């Protein structure tokens, strides 16, 4: 399977101490690492300017070649490269991007085995969570891991993340649920249908969501303002949460 775009929507819901939810249109870029040298066309570039682009420096590692950084990341977590590796992220638009979460998916025999979730916050910090996935009876791949970084000023840095992934050639669904003290605190889901990696798809996405990358920031600030008005407790990041760990 070649590179592709995933067009759909993001849904967020907080459950306590007060309910708060929203839905926004969204899209992601799904990269086949084995074909990363082909990640370019007239409107898309790798490590250079274009309408849409992918830059290695936005993600884990310090080497120029993205595949080398992935190799080092797998070694850090004592993981082996699988038959297929996908990297799913928001590309730069007009050279601007903020990625709250990107995921590296390891696939063996057409089944996801691990999900490495790269999370960025608004304080300059990032972390990678290595999540082992198991298939349940409903065909969903699930895993969980302890939270270890400040993300939102209205969330404690503690808790447990539970991931749910459904991945196929036609679509992808990714859900993250945060639990605090055994209680469901927050749900964030992305659901998107596949579009080919092509100039026509880029034109389509830009016509529908021209300022998506800017919107990620402005919408987050707007939702934060709404939460602030609800008098939720404010949490500050520790020093570790203001550094890039990967």
C-alpha positions as CSV (number, residue, x, y, z in Angstrom):
1,X,0.0,0.0,0.0
2,X,1.4,3.4,-1.1
3,X,1.3,6.7,0.8
4,X,-2.2,8.1,1.3
5,X,-4.2,10.8,3.0
6,X,-6.9,10.0,5.5
7,X,-9.8,12.5,5.5
8,X,-12.3,12.6,8.3
9,X,-12.9,14.2,11.6
10,X,-11.6,14.5,15.2
11,X,-13.9,14.1,18.2
12,X,-13.1,15.1,21.8
13,X,-15.1,14.6,24.9
14,X,-14.3,15.3,28.6
15,X,-16.5,13.5,31.1
16,X,-15.6,15.1,34.5
17,X,-15.6,17.3,36.5
18,X,-17.7,18.8,33.8
19,X,-18.8,17.6,30.3
20,X,-17.3,19.2,27.3
21,X,-17.2,18.0,23.7
22,X,-16.5,19.1,20.1
23,X,-16.0,17.7,16.6
24,X,-13.8,19.1,13.8
25,X,-13.0,18.1,10.2
26,X,-9.5,16.8,10.0
27,X,-7.1,14.9,7.8
28,X,-3.8,13.1,8.2
29,X,-0.9,11.8,6.0
30,X,-0.2,8.1,6.1
31,X,3.4,7.4,5.0
32,X,4.7,4.0,3.9
33,X,8.3,4.1,5.2
34,X,9.5,1.6,2.6
35,X,8.6,4.1,-0.1
36,X,9.5,7.3,1.7
37,X,11.8,8.4,-1.2
38,X,8.6,8.7,-3.4
39,X,6.9,11.1,-0.9
40,X,6.7,14.0,-3.3
41,X,4.7,15.5,-6.2
42,X,4.1,18.9,-7.7
43,X,2.3,20.2,-4.5
44,X,4.1,18.1,-1.9
45,X,7.8,18.1,-0.9
46,X,10.0,16.4,1.7
47,X,12.3,18.6,3.7
48,X,11.7,21.6,1.5
49,X,9.0,24.2,0.9
50,X,5.7,23.5,-0.9
51,X,1.9,23.8,-0.3
52,X,2.2,20.6,1.8
53,X,5.4,19.1,3.1
54,X,6.9,16.6,5.5
55,X,10.0,17.6,7.5
56,X,12.1,15.1,9.4
57,X,13.0,17.6,12.1
58,X,9.4,17.8,13.2
59,X,9.6,14.3,14.7
60,X,11.9,12.1,16.8
61,X,15.6,11.8,16.2
62,X,18.3,14.2,14.9
63,X,19.5,12.6,11.7
64,X,18.5,13.9,8.3
65,X,17.2,10.6,7.1
66,X,13.8,9.9,8.7
67,X,14.3,6.1,8.4
68,X,17.5,6.3,10.4
69,X,15.6,8.1,13.2
70,X,12.9,5.4,13.1
71,X,15.6,2.6,13.3
72,X,17.2,4.3,16.4
73,X,13.7,4.7,18.0
74,X,12.9,1.0,17.6
75,X,16.3,0.1,19.1
76,X,15.6,2.3,22.2
77,X,12.4,0.4,22.8
78,X,14.0,-3.0,21.9
79,X,11.6,-3.5,19.0
80,X,12.3,-5.1,15.7
81,X,11.4,-3.6,12.3
82,X,8.3,-5.4,10.8
83,X,7.3,-6.2,7.3
84,X,5.5,-2.8,7.0
85,X,5.9,0.4,8.9
86,X,3.5,3.3,8.6
87,X,3.9,6.8,10.0
88,X,0.7,8.8,10.4
89,X,0.9,12.5,11.0
90,X,-0.3,15.9,10.0
91,X,1.8,17.4,7.2
92,X,3.1,21.0,7.2
93,X,0.8,23.4,5.3
94,X,2.4,26.5,3.9
95,X,5.4,25.4,6.1
96,X,3.4,25.5,9.4
97,X,2.3,22.6,11.5
98,X,1.6,21.6,15.1
99,X,1.2,17.9,15.7
100,X,-0.5,17.0,19.0
101,X,-0.1,13.3,18.1
102,X,1.6,11.3,15.4
103,X,1.7,7.5,15.3
104,X,4.2,5.0,14.0
105,X,2.5,1.7,13.3
106,X,4.4,-1.6,13.1
107,X,2.6,-4.2,10.9
108,X,3.4,-7.9,10.6
109,X,1.4,-10.3,8.4
110,X,-1.0,-7.4,7.8
111,X,-1.7,-7.0,11.5
112,X,-0.6,-4.0,13.6
113,X,1.7,-5.3,16.5
114,X,2.8,-2.0,18.0
115,X,1.9,1.7,18.0
116,X,4.4,4.3,18.9
117,X,2.5,7.5,19.7
118,X,4.6,10.7,19.5
119,X,2.9,13.4,21.6
120,X,3.7,17.1,21.6
121,X,2.4,19.7,24.0
122,X,2.3,23.5,23.8
123,X,5.2,23.9,26.2
124,X,7.9,22.6,23.9
125,X,7.8,19.1,25.2
126,X,7.4,15.7,23.4
127,X,7.4,12.1,24.3
128,X,7.0,8.7,22.5
129,X,4.7,6.1,24.1
130,X,5.4,2.5,22.9
131,X,2.1,0.6,23.0
132,X,1.9,-3.1,22.3
133,X,-1.3,-4.0,20.5
134,X,-3.5,-7.0,20.9
135,X,-6.4,-8.1,18.7
136,X,-9.8,-8.4,20.4
137,X,-12.9,-10.4,19.2
138,X,-14.3,-7.3,17.4
139,X,-11.3,-7.0,15.2
140,X,-9.9,-4.0,17.1
141,X,-6.3,-3.6,18.1
142,X,-5.9,-2.4,21.7
143,X,-3.2,-1.4,24.1
144,X,-2.5,0.8,27.1
145,X,0.3,2.7,28.7
146,X,0.9,5.0,31.6
147,X,0.7,8.8,31.0
148,X,4.0,10.6,31.6
149,X,3.8,14.1,30.2
150,X,1.7,17.3,30.8
151,X,-0.5,17.9,27.7
152,X,-3.4,20.2,28.7
153,X,-3.5,22.8,31.5
154,X,-6.8,21.3,32.5
155,X,-5.5,17.7,32.9
156,X,-3.2,16.2,35.5
157,X,0.0,14.7,34.1
158,X,-0.9,11.3,35.6
159,X,-3.3,8.7,34.3
160,X,-3.6,5.8,31.9
161,X,-4.0,6.0,28.1
162,X,-5.9,3.2,26.4
163,X,-5.5,3.0,22.6
164,X,-7.9,1.4,20.0
165,X,-6.8,1.1,16.4
166,X,-8.7,-0.2,13.4
167,X,-6.6,0.0,10.2
168,X,-7.4,-1.1,6.7
169,X,-6.8,-0.1,3.1
170,X,-10.0,1.9,3.0
171,X,-10.0,3.7,6.4
172,X,-8.4,4.2,9.8
173,X,-10.0,4.7,13.2
174,X,-7.8,5.7,16.1
175,X,-9.1,6.3,19.6
176,X,-7.4,7.3,22.8
177,X,-9.1,7.3,26.2
178,X,-7.6,8.8,29.3
179,X,-8.4,7.3,32.7
180,X,-7.6,9.0,36.0
181,X,-8.0,6.9,39.2
182,X,-10.0,4.4,37.2
183,X,-12.4,6.9,35.8
184,X,-12.9,7.8,32.2
185,X,-11.6,11.4,31.9
186,X,-11.3,12.1,28.2
187,X,-11.9,10.5,24.8
188,X,-10.2,11.6,21.6
189,X,-11.0,9.8,18.3
190,X,-10.0,10.2,14.7
191,X,-11.9,8.5,11.9
192,X,-10.8,8.9,8.3
193,X,-11.3,7.4,4.8
194,X,-8.4,6.9,2.5
195,X,-7.5,9.2,-0.4
196,X,-4.7,8.5,-2.8
197,X,-1.4,10.5,-2.4
198,X,-1.9,12.7,-5.5
199,X,-2.1,16.3,-6.6
200,X,-5.9,16.0,-7.0
201,X,-6.2,14.8,-3.4
202,X,-4.1,17.8,-2.2
203,X,-6.3,20.2,-4.2
204,X,-9.4,18.6,-2.7
205,X,-8.1,18.8,0.9
206,X,-6.9,22.4,0.5
207,X,-10.2,23.5,-0.9
208,X,-12.1,22.0,2.0
209,X,-9.6,22.7,4.9
210,X,-7.3,25.4,3.6
211,X,-6.1,26.5,7.1
212,X,-6.2,23.2,8.9
213,X,-2.7,23.4,10.5
214,X,-3.4,26.9,11.8
215,X,-6.8,25.7,12.9
216,X,-5.3,23.1,15.2
217,X,-3.7,25.8,17.3
218,X,-6.6,28.3,17.2
219,X,-9.2,25.7,17.9
220,X,-7.2,24.4,20.8
221,X,-6.9,27.9,22.3
222,X,-10.6,28.4,21.8
223,X,-11.5,25.2,23.5
224,X,-9.1,26.0,26.3
225,X,-10.8,29.3,26.8
226,X,-14.2,27.6,27.0
227,X,-12.8,25.2,29.6
228,X,-11.2,28.0,31.6
229,X,-14.7,29.7,31.8
230,X,-16.0,26.5,33.4
231,X,-13.6,27.0,36.3
232,X,-11.6,23.8,35.8
233,X,-8.4,23.3,37.8
234,X,-5.3,24.6,36.2
235,X,-2.2,22.3,36.1
236,X,1.3,23.6,35.2
237,X,4.0,21.6,33.5
238,X,7.2,20.4,35.2
239,X,10.6,21.1,33.7
240,X,10.8,17.7,32.1
241,X,7.5,18.3,30.2
242,X,9.1,21.4,28.5
243,X,11.8,19.4,26.8
244,X,12.0,17.2,23.7
245,X,12.7,13.6,24.9
246,X,12.9,12.2,21.3
